[in-house]
Amino acid sequence: MTCSDEAIPVRVVRLLGDGLAEVETEAGPEEVSVALVEARAGDVVLVHAKEAIAVVPYGGENVEFRDGGARGEHRAGDGES
C-alpha cells in the first residue's frame, strides 16, 4: 500500500495485538496500525500511511475520502464509526 493523499479502504483479516492488524489489500496481505480505531476482523477500515483512520459503516457506500473525492455522505475522521 503506497502513501498518497487518500485513504484506502481495506478489510481487516485478523487482529495481531499491540494495535496492529493484518488487512487484505489489492497487493495482498499487509500489516497496519488500528490503534486509532475500534476495528474487528471483517471490518472495512480506511488506511492512510499504514494507519487505520476510520471504520467504514456497514455497506461502505457512504464514504468520502479526506482528499475530498466524494464517495457518499460519511467523512472519514469525523468521529462517526
ABEGO torsion letter per residue (X at the ends): XBBBABBBBBBBABBAEGGBBBBBBAAEBBBBBAAABBBBBGBBBBBBGGBBABBBBBGGABBBBAAGBBAEABBBGAGBX
